[in-house]
Amino acid sequence: MWEMTPGTKYFECGVIDEICILIEGEVVITDSDGQSETYVGGQAFILPAGFKGTWKTVKPVKKYFAMHFNKA
């Protein structure tokens, strides 16, 4: 299980799709075009290969995740 305290960080997914399942907490994911989505505990989402943006942890997060190498 991955955990993070409140804060914001920039990241890039490269050639990896990341599947995220939030167990608890709240995050705001903002892509390089400024489009934002908010996710809370109990929700799942995918960060696709090539994604560039910020991960803002609003409330402490616990998540499970899996990564898929995307050759495309």
Distance bins in CASP14 RR format, pairs under 12 A and 6 or more apart:
PFRMAT RR
TARGET T0000
AUTHOR 0000-0000-0000
RMODE 2
METHOD distances of the structure
MODEL  1
1 20 0 0 0 0 0 1 0 0 0 0 0
1 21 0 0 0 0 0 1 0 0 0 0 0
1 22 0 0 0 0 0 1 0 0 0 0 0
1 23 1 0 0 1 0 0 0 0 0 0 0
1 24 0 0 0 0 0 1 0 0 0 0 0
1 61 0 0 0 0 0 1 0 0 0 0 0
1 62 1 0 1 0 0 0 0 0 0 0 0
1 63 1 0 0 1 0 0 0 0 0 0 0
1 64 1 0 0 1 0 0 0 0 0 0 0
1 65 0 0 0 0 1 0 0 0 0 0 0
2 18 0 0 0 0 0 1 0 0 0 0 0
2 20 0 0 0 0 1 0 0 0 0 0 0
2 21 0 0 0 0 0 1 0 0 0 0 0
2 22 0 0 0 0 0 1 0 0 0 0 0
2 23 0 0 0 0 1 0 0 0 0 0 0
2 24 0 0 0 0 0 1 0 0 0 0 0
2 27 0 0 0 0 0 1 0 0 0 0 0
2 55 0 0 0 0 0 1 0 0 0 0 0
2 57 0 0 0 0 0 1 0 0 0 0 0
2 60 0 0 0 0 0 1 0 0 0 0 0
2 61 1 0 0 1 0 0 0 0 0 0 0
2 62 1 0 0 1 0 0 0 0 0 0 0
2 63 1 0 1 0 0 0 0 0 0 0 0
2 64 1 0 0 1 0 0 0 0 0 0 0
2 65 1 0 0 1 0 0 0 0 0 0 0
2 66 0 0 0 0 0 1 0 0 0 0 0
2 67 0 0 0 0 0 1 0 0 0 0 0
3 22 0 0 0 0 0 1 0 0 0 0 0
3 23 0 0 0 0 1 0 0 0 0 0 0
3 24 0 0 0 0 1 0 0 0 0 0 0
3 25 0 0 0 0 1 0 0 0 0 0 0
3 57 0 0 0 0 1 0 0 0 0 0 0
3 59 0 0 0 0 0 1 0 0 0 0 0
3 60 1 0 0 1 0 0 0 0 0 0 0
3 61 1 0 0 1 0 0 0 0 0 0 0
3 62 1 0 1 0 0 0 0 0 0 0 0
3 63 1 0 0 1 0 0 0 0 0 0 0
3 64 0 0 0 0 0 1 0 0 0 0 0
3 65 0 0 0 0 0 1 0 0 0 0 0
4 11 0 0 0 0 0 1 0 0 0 0 0
4 20 0 0 0 0 0 1 0 0 0 0 0
4 22 0 0 0 0 0 1 0 0 0 0 0
4 23 0 0 0 0 0 1 0 0 0 0 0
4 24 0 0 0 0 0 1 0 0 0 0 0
4 25 0 0 0 0 1 0 0 0 0 0 0
4 26 0 0 0 0 0 1 0 0 0 0 0
4 27 0 0 0 0 1 0 0 0 0 0 0
4 55 1 0 0 1 0 0 0 0 0 0 0
4 56 0 0 0 0 0 1 0 0 0 0 0
4 57 1 0 1 0 0 0 0 0 0 0 0
4 58 0 0 0 0 0 1 0 0 0 0 0
4 59 0 0 0 0 0 1 0 0 0 0 0
4 60 1 0 0 1 0 0 0 0 0 0 0
4 61 1 0 1 0 0 0 0 0 0 0 0
4 62 0 0 0 0 1 0 0 0 0 0 0
4 63 0 0 0 0 1 0 0 0 0 0 0
4 65 0 0 0 0 0 1 0 0 0 0 0
5 25 0 0 0 0 0 1 0 0 0 0 0
5 27 0 0 0 0 0 1 0 0 0 0 0
5 56 0 0 0 0 0 1 0 0 0 0 0
5 57 1 0 0 1 0 0 0 0 0 0 0
5 58 0 0 0 0 0 1 0 0 0 0 0
5 59 0 0 0 0 1 0 0 0 0 0 0
5 60 1 0 1 0 0 0 0 0 0 0 0
5 61 0 0 0 0 1 0 0 0 0 0 0
5 62 0 0 0 0 0 1 0 0 0 0 0
6 25 0 0 0 0 1 0 0 0 0 0 0
6 26 0 0 0 0 1 0 0 0 0 0 0
6 27 0 0 0 0 1 0 0 0 0 0 0
6 28 0 0 0 0 0 1 0 0 0 0 0
6 55 0 0 0 0 0 1 0 0 0 0 0
6 56 0 0 0 0 1 0 0 0 0 0 0
6 57 1 0 1 0 0 0 0 0 0 0 0
6 58 1 0 0 1 0 0 0 0 0 0 0
6 59 1 0 0 1 0 0 0 0 0 0 0
6 60 1 0 0 1 0 0 0 0 0 0 0
6 61 0 0 0 0 1 0 0 0 0 0 0
7 26 0 0 0 0 0 1 0 0 0 0 0
7 27 0 0 0 0 1 0 0 0 0 0 0
7 28 0 0 0 0 0 1 0 0 0 0 0
7 54 0 0 0 0 1 0 0 0 0 0 0
7 55 0 0 0 0 1 0 0 0 0 0 0
7 56 1 0 0 1 0 0 0 0 0 0 0
7 57 1 0 1 0 0 0 0 0 0 0 0
7 58 0 0 0 0 1 0 0 0 0 0 0
7 59 0 0 0 0 0 1 0 0 0 0 0
7 60 0 0 0 0 1 0 0 0 0 0 0
7 61 0 0 0 0 0 1 0 0 0 0 0
8 27 0 0 0 0 1 0 0 0 0 0 0
8 28 0 0 0 0 1 0 0 0 0 0 0
8 29 0 0 0 0 0 1 0 0 0 0 0
8 30 0 0 0 0 1 0 0 0 0 0 0
8 36 0 0 0 0 0 1 0 0 0 0 0
8 53 0 0 0 0 0 1 0 0 0 0 0
8 54 1 0 1 0 0 0 0 0 0 0 0
8 55 1 0 0 1 0 0 0 0 0 0 0
8 56 1 0 1 0 0 0 0 0 0 0 0
8 57 1 0 0 1 0 0 0 0 0 0 0
8 58 0 0 0 0 1 0 0 0 0 0 0
9 27 0 0 0 0 0 1 0 0 0 0 0
9 28 0 0 0 0 0 1 0 0 0 0 0
9 29 0 0 0 0 0 1 0 0 0 0 0
9 30 0 0 0 0 0 1 0 0 0 0 0
9 53 0 0 0 0 1 0 0 0 0 0 0
9 54 1 0 0 1 0 0 0 0 0 0 0
9 55 1 0 1 0 0 0 0 0 0 0 0
9 56 0 0 0 0 1 0 0 0 0 0 0
9 57 0 0 0 0 1 0 0 0 0 0 0
9 61 0 0 0 0 0 1 0 0 0 0 0
10 29 0 0 0 0 0 1 0 0 0 0 0
10 30 0 0 0 0 1 0 0 0 0 0 0
10 31 0 0 0 0 0 1 0 0 0 0 0
10 32 0 0 0 0 1 0 0 0 0 0 0
10 51 0 0 0 0 0 1 0 0 0 0 0
10 52 1 0 0 1 0 0 0 0 0 0 0
10 53 1 0 1 0 0 0 0 0 0 0 0
10 54 1 0 1 0 0 0 0 0 0 0 0
10 55 0 0 0 0 1 0 0 0 0 0 0
10 56 0 0 0 0 0 1 0 0 0 0 0
11 18 0 0 0 0 1 0 0 0 0 0 0
11 27 0 0 0 0 0 1 0 0 0 0 0
11 29 0 0 0 0 1 0 0 0 0 0 0
11 30 0 0 0 0 0 1 0 0 0 0 0
11 31 0 0 0 0 0 1 0 0 0 0 0
11 32 0 0 0 0 0 1 0 0 0 0 0
11 47 0 0 0 0 1 0 0 0 0 0 0
11 50 0 0 0 0 0 1 0 0 0 0 0
11 51 0 0 0 0 1 0 0 0 0 0 0
11 52 1 0 0 1 0 0 0 0 0 0 0
11 53 1 0 0 1 0 0 0 0 0 0 0
11 54 1 0 0 1 0 0 0 0 0 0 0
11 55 1 0 1 0 0 0 0 0 0 0 0
11 56 0 0 0 0 0 1 0 0 0 0 0
12 18 0 0 0 0 0 1 0 0 0 0 0
12 31 0 0 0 0 0 1 0 0 0 0 0
12 32 0 0 0 0 1 0 0 0 0 0 0
12 47 0 0 0 0 1 0 0 0 0 0 0
12 48 0 0 0 0 0 1 0 0 0 0 0
12 49 0 0 0 0 1 0 0 0 0 0 0
12 50 1 0 0 1 0 0 0 0 0 0 0
12 51 1 0 0 1 0 0 0 0 0 0 0
12 52 1 0 1 0 0 0 0 0 0 0 0
12 53 1 0 0 1 0 0 0 0 0 0 0
12 54 0 0 0 0 0 1 0 0 0 0 0
12 55 0 0 0 0 0 1 0 0 0 0 0
13 19 0 0 0 0 0 1 0 0 0 0 0
13 20 0 0 0 0 0 1 0 0 0 0 0
13 29 0 0 0 0 0 1 0 0 0 0 0
13 31 0 0 0 0 0 1 0 0 0 0 0
13 32 0 0 0 0 0 1 0 0 0 0 0
13 46 0 0 0 0 1 0 0 0 0 0 0
13 47 1 0 1 0 0 0 0 0 0 0 0
13 48 1 0 0 1 0 0 0 0 0 0 0
13 49 1 0 1 0 0 0 0 0 0 0 0
13 50 1 0 1 0 0 0 0 0 0 0 0
13 51 1 0 1 0 0 0 0 0 0 0 0
13 52 1 0 0 1 0 0 0 0 0 0 0
13 53 0 0 0 0 1 0 0 0 0 0 0
13 55 0 0 0 0 0 1 0 0 0 0 0
13 65 0 0 0 0 0 1 0 0 0 0 0
13 67 0 0 0 0 1 0 0 0 0 0 0
13 68 0 0 0 0 0 1 0 0 0 0 0
13 69 0 0 0 0 0 1 0 0 0 0 0
13 70 0 0 0 0 1 0 0 0 0 0 0
14 47 0 0 0 0 1 0 0 0 0 0 0
14 48 0 0 0 0 1 0 0 0 0 0 0
14 49 1 0 1 0 0 0 0 0 0 0 0
14 50 1 0 1 0 0 0 0 0 0 0 0
14 51 1 0 0 1 0 0 0 0 0 0 0
14 52 0 0 0 0 1 0 0 0 0 0 0
14 53 0 0 0 0 0 1 0 0 0 0 0
14 67 0 0 0 0 0 1 0 0 0 0 0
14 68 0 0 0 0 0 1 0 0 0 0 0
14 69 0 0 0 0 0 1 0 0 0 0 0
14 70 0 0 0 0 1 0 0 0 0 0 0
15 48 0 0 0 0 0 1 0 0 0 0 0
15 49 1 0 1 0 0 0 0 0 0 0 0
15 50 1 0 0 1 0 0 0 0 0 0 0
15 51 0 0 0 0 0 1 0 0 0 0 0
15 67 0 0 0 0 0 1 0 0 0 0 0
15 68 0 0 0 0 1 0 0 0 0 0 0
15 69 1 0 0 1 0 0 0 0 0 0 0
15 70 1 0 1 0 0 0 0 0 0 0 0
15 71 1 0 0 1 0 0 0 0 0 0 0
15 72 0 0 0 0 1 0 0 0 0 0 0
16 46 0 0 0 0 0 1 0 0 0 0 0
16 47 0 0 0 0 1 0 0 0 0 0 0
16 48 0 0 0 0 1 0 0 0 0 0 0
16 49 1 0 1 0 0 0 0 0 0 0 0
16 50 0 0 0 0 1 0 0 0 0 0 0
16 51 0 0 0 0 1 0 0 0 0 0 0
16 65 0 0 0 0 0 1 0 0 0 0 0
16 66 0 0 0 0 0 1 0 0 0 0 0
16 67 1 0 1 0 0 0 0 0 0 0 0
16 68 1 0 0 1 0 0 0 0 0 0 0
16 69 1 0 0 1 0 0 0 0 0 0 0
16 70 1 0 0 1 0 0 0 0 0 0 0
16 71 0 0 0 0 0 1 0 0 0 0 0
17 45 0 0 0 0 0 1 0 0 0 0 0
17 46 1 0 0 1 0 0 0 0 0 0 0
17 47 1 0 0 1 0 0 0 0 0 0 0
17 48 1 0 1 0 0 0 0 0 0 0 0
17 49 1 0 1 0 0 0 0 0 0 0 0
17 50 0 0 0 0 1 0 0 0 0 0 0
17 51 0 0 0 0 1 0 0 0 0 0 0
17 65 0 0 0 0 0 1 0 0 0 0 0
17 66 0 0 0 0 1 0 0 0 0 0 0
17 67 1 0 0 1 0 0 0 0 0 0 0
17 68 1 0 1 0 0 0 0 0 0 0 0
17 69 0 0 0 0 1 0 0 0 0 0 0
17 70 1 0 1 0 0 0 0 0 0 0 0
17 71 0 0 0 0 0 1 0 0 0 0 0
17 72 0 0 0 0 1 0 0 0 0 0 0
18 29 0 0 0 0 0 1 0 0 0 0 0
18 44 0 0 0 0 0 1 0 0 0 0 0
18 45 0 0 0 0 1 0 0 0 0 0 0
18 46 1 0 0 1 0 0 0 0 0 0 0
18 47 1 0 1 0 0 0 0 0 0 0 0
18 48 0 0 0 0 1 0 0 0 0 0 0
18 49 0 0 0 0 1 0 0 0 0 0 0
18 50 0 0 0 0 0 1 0 0 0 0 0
18 51 0 0 0 0 1 0 0 0 0 0 0
18 55 0 0 0 0 0 1 0 0 0 0 0
18 63 0 0 0 0 1 0 0 0 0 0 0
18 64 0 0 0 0 0 1 0 0 0 0 0
18 65 1 0 1 0 0 0 0 0 0 0 0
18 66 1 0 0 1 0 0 0 0 0 0 0
18 67 1 0 1 0 0 0 0 0 0 0 0
18 68 1 0 0 1 0 0 0 0 0 0 0
18 69 0 0 0 0 0 1 0 0 0 0 0
18 70 0 0 0 0 0 1 0 0 0 0 0
19 44 1 0 0 1 0 0 0 0 0 0 0
19 45 1 0 0 1 0 0 0 0 0 0 0
19 46 1 0 1 0 0 0 0 0 0 0 0
19 47 0 0 0 0 1 0 0 0 0 0 0
19 48 0 0 0 0 0 1 0 0 0 0 0
19 49 0 0 0 0 0 1 0 0 0 0 0
19 63 0 0 0 0 0 1 0 0 0 0 0
19 64 0 0 0 0 1 0 0 0 0 0 0
19 65 1 0 0 1 0 0 0 0 0 0 0
19 66 1 0 1 0 0 0 0 0 0 0 0
19 67 1 0 0 1 0 0 0 0 0 0 0
19 68 1 0 0 1 0 0 0 0 0 0 0
19 70 0 0 0 0 0 1 0 0 0 0 0
20 27 0 0 0 0 1 0 0 0 0 0 0
20 29 0 0 0 0 1 0 0 0 0 0 0
20 37 0 0 0 0 0 1 0 0 0 0 0
20 39 1 0 0 1 0 0 0 0 0 0 0
20 41 0 0 0 0 0 1 0 0 0 0 0
20 42 0 0 0 0 0 1 0 0 0 0 0
20 43 0 0 0 0 1 0 0 0 0 0 0
20 44 1 0 0 1 0 0 0 0 0 0 0
20 45 1 0 1 0 0 0 0 0 0 0 0
20 46 1 0 0 1 0 0 0 0 0 0 0
20 47 1 0 0 1 0 0 0 0 0 0 0
20 48 0 0 0 0 0 1 0 0 0 0 0
20 51 0 0 0 0 0 1 0 0 0 0 0
20 55 0 0 0 0 1 0 0 0 0 0 0
20 61 0 0 0 0 1 0 0 0 0 0 0
20 62 0 0 0 0 0 1 0 0 0 0 0
20 63 1 0 1 0 0 0 0 0 0 0 0
20 64 1 0 0 1 0 0 0 0 0 0 0
20 65 1 0 1 0 0 0 0 0 0 0 0
20 66 0 0 0 0 1 0 0 0 0 0 0
20 67 0 0 0 0 0 1 0 0 0 0 0
21 39 0 0 0 0 1 0 0 0 0 0 0
21 40 0 0 0 0 0 1 0 0 0 0 0
21 41 0 0 0 0 1 0 0 0 0 0 0
21 42 1 0 0 1 0 0 0 0 0 0 0
21 43 1 0 0 1 0 0 0 0 0 0 0
21 44 1 0 1 0 0 0 0 0 0 0 0
21 45 0 0 0 0 1 0 0 0 0 0 0
21 46 0 0 0 0 0 1 0 0 0 0 0
21 61 0 0 0 0 0 1 0 0 0 0 0
21 62 0 0 0 0 1 0 0 0 0 0 0
21 63 1 0 0 1 0 0 0 0 0 0 0
21 64 1 0 1 0 0 0 0 0 0 0 0
21 65 1 0 0 1 0 0 0 0 0 0 0
21 66 0 0 0 0 1 0 0 0 0 0 0
22 29 0 0 0 0 0 1 0 0 0 0 0
22 37 0 0 0 0 0 1 0 0 0 0 0
22 38 0 0 0 0 0 1 0 0 0 0 0
22 39 1 0 1 0 0 0 0 0 0 0 0
22 40 1 0 0 1 0 0 0 0 0 0 0
22 41 1 0 1 0 0 0 0 0 0 0 0
22 42 1 0 1 0 0 0 0 0 0 0 0
22 43 1 0 1 0 0 0 0 0 0 0 0
22 44 1 0 0 1 0 0 0 0 0 0 0
22 45 0 0 0 0 1 0 0 0 0 0 0
22 55 0 0 0 0 0 1 0 0 0 0 0
22 57 0 0 0 0 0 1 0 0 0 0 0
22 58 0 0 0 0 0 1 0 0 0 0 0
22 59 0 0 0 0 0 1 0 0 0 0 0
22 60 0 0 0 0 0 1 0 0 0 0 0
22 61 1 0 0 1 0 0 0 0 0 0 0
22 62 1 0 0 1 0 0 0 0 0 0 0
22 63 1 0 1 0 0 0 0 0 0 0 0
22 64 0 0 0 0 1 0 0 0 0 0 0
22 65 0 0 0 0 1 0 0 0 0 0 0
23 39 0 0 0 0 0 1 0 0 0 0 0
23 40 0 0 0 0 0 1 0 0 0 0 0
23 41 1 0 0 1 0 0 0 0 0 0 0
23 42 1 0 0 1 0 0 0 0 0 0 0
23 43 0 0 0 0 0 1 0 0 0 0 0
23 44 0 0 0 0 0 1 0 0 0 0 0
23 59 0 0 0 0 0 1 0 0 0 0 0
23 60 0 0 0 0 0 1 0 0 0 0 0
23 61 0 0 0 0 1 0 0 0 0 0 0
23 62 1 0 1 0 0 0 0 0 0 0 0
23 63 1 0 0 1 0 0 0 0 0 0 0
23 64 1 0 0 1 0 0 0 0 0 0 0
23 65 0 0 0 0 0 1 0 0 0 0 0
24 39 0 0 0 0 0 1 0 0 0 0 0
24 40 0 0 0 0 1 0 0 0 0 0 0
24 41 1 0 1 0 0 0 0 0 0 0 0
24 42 1 0 0 1 0 0 0 0 0 0 0
24 43 0 0 0 0 0 1 0 0 0 0 0
24 57 0 0 0 0 0 1 0 0 0 0 0
24 58 0 0 0 0 0 1 0 0 0 0 0
24 59 1 0 0 1 0 0 0 0 0 0 0
24 60 1 0 0 1 0 0 0 0 0 0 0
24 61 1 0 0 1 0 0 0 0 0 0 0
24 62 1 0 1 0 0 0 0 0 0 0 0
24 63 0 0 0 0 1 0 0 0 0 0 0
24 64 0 0 0 0 0 1 0 0 0 0 0
25 38 0 0 0 0 0 1 0 0 0 0 0
25 39 0 0 0 0 1 0 0 0 0 0 0
25 40 1 0 0 1 0 0 0 0 0 0 0
25 41 1 0 1 0 0 0 0 0 0 0 0
25 42 0 0 0 0 1 0 0 0 0 0 0
25 43 0 0 0 0 1 0 0 0 0 0 0
25 56 0 0 0 0 0 1 0 0 0 0 0
25 57 1 0 0 1 0 0 0 0 0 0 0
25 58 1 0 0 1 0 0 0 0 0 0 0
25 59 1 0 1 0 0 0 0 0 0 0 0
25 60 1 0 0 1 0 0 0 0 0 0 0
25 61 1 0 1 0 0 0 0 0 0 0 0
25 62 1 0 0 1 0 0 0 0 0 0 0
25 63 0 0 0 0 1 0 0 0 0 0 0
26 37 0 0 0 0 0 1 0 0 0 0 0
26 38 1 0 0 1 0 0 0 0 0 0 0
26 39 1 0 0 1 0 0 0 0 0 0 0
26 40 1 0 1 0 0 0 0 0 0 0 0
26 41 1 0 0 1 0 0 0 0 0 0 0
26 42 0 0 0 0 0 1 0 0 0 0 0
26 43 0 0 0 0 1 0 0 0 0 0 0
26 55 0 0 0 0 0 1 0 0 0 0 0
26 56 0 0 0 0 1 0 0 0 0 0 0
26 57 1 0 0 1 0 0 0 0 0 0 0
26 58 1 0 1 0 0 0 0 0 0 0 0
26 59 1 0 1 0 0 0 0 0 0 0 0
26 60 0 0 0 0 1 0 0 0 0 0 0
26 61 1 0 0 1 0 0 0 0 0 0 0
26 62 0 0 0 0 0 1 0 0 0 0 0
26 63 0 0 0 0 0 1 0 0 0 0 0
27 36 0 0 0 0 0 1 0 0 0 0 0
27 37 0 0 0 0 1 0 0 0 0 0 0
27 38 1 0 0 1 0 0 0 0 0 0 0
27 39 1 0 1 0 0 0 0 0 0 0 0
27 40 0 0 0 0 1 0 0 0 0 0 0
27 41 0 0 0 0 1 0 0 0 0 0 0
27 42 0 0 0 0 0 1 0 0 0 0 0
27 43 0 0 0 0 1 0 0 0 0 0 0
27 45 0 0 0 0 1 0 0 0 0 0 0
27 47 0 0 0 0 0 1 0 0 0 0 0
27 54 0 0 0 0 1 0 0 0 0 0 0
27 55 1 0 0 1 0 0 0 0 0 0 0
27 56 1 0 0 1 0 0 0 0 0 0 0
27 57 1 0 1 0 0 0 0 0 0 0 0
27 58 1 0 0 1 0 0 0 0 0 0 0
27 59 0 0 0 0 1 0 0 0 0 0 0
27 60 0 0 0 0 0 1 0 0 0 0 0
27 61 1 0 1 0 0 0 0 0 0 0 0
27 62 0 0 0 0 0 1 0 0 0 0 0
27 63 0 0 0 0 1 0 0 0 0 0 0
28 34 0 0 0 0 0 1 0 0 0 0 0
28 35 0 0 0 0 0 1 0 0 0 0 0
28 36 1 0 1 0 0 0 0 0 0 0 0
28 37 1 0 0 1 0 0 0 0 0 0 0
28 38 1 0 1 0 0 0 0 0 0 0 0
28 39 1 0 0 1 0 0 0 0 0 0 0
28 40 0 0 0 0 0 1 0 0 0 0 0
28 45 0 0 0 0 0 1 0 0 0 0 0
28 53 0 0 0 0 0 1 0 0 0 0 0
28 54 1 0 0 1 0 0 0 0 0 0 0
28 55 0 0 0 0 1 0 0 0 0 0 0
28 56 1 0 1 0 0 0 0 0 0 0 0
28 57 0 0 0 0 1 0 0 0 0 0 0
28 58 1 0 0 1 0 0 0 0 0 0 0
28 59 0 0 0 0 0 1 0 0 0 0 0
28 61 0 0 0 0 0 1 0 0 0 0 0
29 35 0 0 0 0 1 0 0 0 0 0 0
29 36 1 0 0 1 0 0 0 0 0 0 0
29 37 1 0 1 0 0 0 0 0 0 0 0
29 38 1 0 0 1 0 0 0 0 0 0 0
29 39 1 0 0 1 0 0 0 0 0 0 0
29 43 0 0 0 0 0 1 0 0 0 0 0
29 45 1 0 0 1 0 0 0 0 0 0 0
29 46 0 0 0 0 0 1 0 0 0 0 0
29 47 1 0 0 1 0 0 0 0 0 0 0
29 48 0 0 0 0 0 1 0 0 0 0 0
29 51 0 0 0 0 1 0 0 0 0 0 0
29 52 0 0 0 0 0 1 0 0 0 0 0
29 53 1 0 0 1 0 0 0 0 0 0 0
29 54 1 0 0 1 0 0 0 0 0 0 0
29 55 1 0 1 0 0 0 0 0 0 0 0
29 56 1 0 0 1 0 0 0 0 0 0 0
29 57 0 0 0 0 0 1 0 0 0 0 0
29 58 0 0 0 0 0 1 0 0 0 0 0
29 61 0 0 0 0 0 1 0 0 0 0 0
30 36 1 0 1 0 0 0 0 0 0 0 0
30 37 0 0 0 0 1 0 0 0 0 0 0
30 38 0 0 0 0 1 0 0 0 0 0 0
30 39 0 0 0 0 0 1 0 0 0 0 0
30 47 0 0 0 0 0 1 0 0 0 0 0
30 51 0 0 0 0 0 1 0 0 0 0 0
30 52 0 0 0 0 0 1 0 0 0 0 0
30 53 1 0 1 0 0 0 0 0 0 0 0
30 54 1 0 1 0 0 0 0 0 0 0 0
30 55 0 0 0 0 1 0 0 0 0 0 0
30 56 1 0 0 1 0 0 0 0 0 0 0
31 37 0 0 0 0 1 0 0 0 0 0 0
31 47 0 0 0 0 1 0 0 0 0 0 0
31 48 0 0 0 0 1 0 0 0 0 0 0
31 50 0 0 0 0 1 0 0 0 0 0 0
31 51 1 0 0 1 0 0 0 0 0 0 0
31 52 1 0 0 1 0 0 0 0 0 0 0
31 53 1 0 1 0 0 0 0 0 0 0 0
31 54 0 0 0 0 1 0 0 0 0 0 0
31 55 0 0 0 0 0 1 0 0 0 0 0
32 50 0 0 0 0 1 0 0 0 0 0 0
32 51 0 0 0 0 1 0 0 0 0 0 0
32 52 1 0 1 0 0 0 0 0 0 0 0
32 53 1 0 1 0 0 0 0 0 0 0 0
32 54 0 0 0 0 1 0 0 0 0 0 0
33 51 0 0 0 0 0 1 0 0 0 0 0
33 52 0 0 0 0 1 0 0 0 0 0 0
33 53 0 0 0 0 1 0 0 0 0 0 0
33 54 0 0 0 0 0 1 0 0 0 0 0
34 52 0 0 0 0 0 1 0 0 0 0 0
34 53 0 0 0 0 1 0 0 0 0 0 0
34 54 0 0 0 0 1 0 0 0 0 0 0
35 51 0 0 0 0 0 1 0 0 0 0 0
35 52 0 0 0 0 0 1 0 0 0 0 0
35 53 0 0 0 0 1 0 0 0 0 0 0
35 54 0 0 0 0 0 1 0 0 0 0 0
36 53 0 0 0 0 1 0 0 0 0 0 0
36 54 0 0 0 0 1 0 0 0 0 0 0
36 55 0 0 0 0 0 1 0 0 0 0 0
36 56 0 0 0 0 1 0 0 0 0 0 0
36 58 0 0 0 0 0 1 0 0 0 0 0
37 43 0 0 0 0 1 0 0 0 0 0 0
37 45 1 0 0 1 0 0 0 0 0 0 0
37 46 0 0 0 0 0 1 0 0 0 0 0
37 47 0 0 0 0 0 1 0 0 0 0 0
37 51 0 0 0 0 0 1 0 0 0 0 0
37 53 0 0 0 0 0 1 0 0 0 0 0
37 54 0 0 0 0 0 1 0 0 0 0 0
37 55 0 0 0 0 0 1 0 0 0 0 0
37 56 0 0 0 0 0 1 0 0 0 0 0
38 45 0 0 0 0 0 1 0 0 0 0 0
38 55 0 0 0 0 0 1 0 0 0 0 0
38 56 0 0 0 0 1 0 0 0 0 0 0
38 57 0 0 0 0 0 1 0 0 0 0 0
38 58 1 0 0 1 0 0 0 0 0 0 0
38 59 0 0 0 0 0 1 0 0 0 0 0
39 45 1 0 1 0 0 0 0 0 0 0 0
39 46 0 0 0 0 0 1 0 0 0 0 0
39 47 0 0 0 0 0 1 0 0 0 0 0
39 55 0 0 0 0 0 1 0 0 0 0 0
39 56 0 0 0 0 0 1 0 0 0 0 0
39 57 0 0 0 0 0 1 0 0 0 0 0
39 58 0 0 0 0 1 0 0 0 0 0 0
39 59 0 0 0 0 0 1 0 0 0 0 0
39 61 0 0 0 0 1 0 0 0 0 0 0
39 63 0 0 0 0 1 0 0 0 0 0 0
40 57 0 0 0 0 0 1 0 0 0 0 0
40 58 0 0 0 0 1 0 0 0 0 0 0
40 59 0 0 0 0 1 0 0 0 0 0 0
40 61 0 0 0 0 1 0 0 0 0 0 0
40 62 0 0 0 0 0 1 0 0 0 0 0
40 63 0 0 0 0 0 1 0 0 0 0 0
41 58 0 0 0 0 0 1 0 0 0 0 0
41 59 0 0 0 0 1 0 0 0 0 0 0
41 60 0 0 0 0 0 1 0 0 0 0 0
41 61 0 0 0 0 1 0 0 0 0 0 0
41 62 0 0 0 0 1 0 0 0 0 0 0
41 63 0 0 0 0 1 0 0 0 0 0 0
41 64 0 0 0 0 0 1 0 0 0 0 0
42 61 0 0 0 0 0 1 0 0 0 0 0
42 62 0 0 0 0 0 1 0 0 0 0 0
42 63 0 0 0 0 1 0 0 0 0 0 0
42 64 0 0 0 0 0 1 0 0 0 0 0
43 61 0 0 0 0 0 1 0 0 0 0 0
43 63 0 0 0 0 0 1 0 0 0 0 0
44 63 0 0 0 0 1 0 0 0 0 0 0
44 64 0 0 0 0 1 0 0 0 0 0 0
44 65 0 0 0 0 1 0 0 0 0 0 0
44 66 0 0 0 0 0 1 0 0 0 0 0
45 51 0 0 0 0 0 1 0 0 0 0 0
45 55 0 0 0 0 0 1 0 0 0 0 0
45 63 0 0 0 0 1 0 0 0 0 0 0
45 65 0 0 0 0 0 1 0 0 0 0 0
46 65 0 0 0 0 0 1 0 0 0 0 0
46 66 0 0 0 0 1 0 0 0 0 0 0
46 67 0 0 0 0 0 1 0 0 0 0 0
46 68 0 0 0 0 1 0 0 0 0 0 0
46 70 0 0 0 0 0 1 0 0 0 0 0
47 53 0 0 0 0 1 0 0 0 0 0 0
47 54 0 0 0 0 0 1 0 0 0 0 0
47 55 0 0 0 0 1 0 0 0 0 0 0
47 63 0 0 0 0 0 1 0 0 0 0 0
47 65 0 0 0 0 1 0 0 0 0 0 0
47 66 0 0 0 0 0 1 0 0 0 0 0
47 67 0 0 0 0 1 0 0 0 0 0 0
47 68 0 0 0 0 0 1 0 0 0 0 0
47 70 0 0 0 0 0 1 0 0 0 0 0
48 67 0 0 0 0 0 1 0 0 0 0 0
48 68 0 0 0 0 1 0 0 0 0 0 0
48 70 1 0 0 1 0 0 0 0 0 0 0
48 72 0 0 0 0 0 1 0 0 0 0 0
49 67 0 0 0 0 1 0 0 0 0 0 0
49 68 0 0 0 0 1 0 0 0 0 0 0
49 69 0 0 0 0 1 0 0 0 0 0 0
49 70 1 1 0 0 0 0 0 0 0 0 0
49 71 0 0 0 0 1 0 0 0 0 0 0
49 72 1 0 0 1 0 0 0 0 0 0 0
50 70 0 0 0 0 1 0 0 0 0 0 0
50 72 0 0 0 0 0 1 0 0 0 0 0
51 70 0 0 0 0 0 1 0 0 0 0 0
55 61 0 0 0 0 1 0 0 0 0 0 0
55 63 0 0 0 0 0 1 0 0 0 0 0
55 65 0 0 0 0 0 1 0 0 0 0 0
57 63 0 0 0 0 0 1 0 0 0 0 0
END
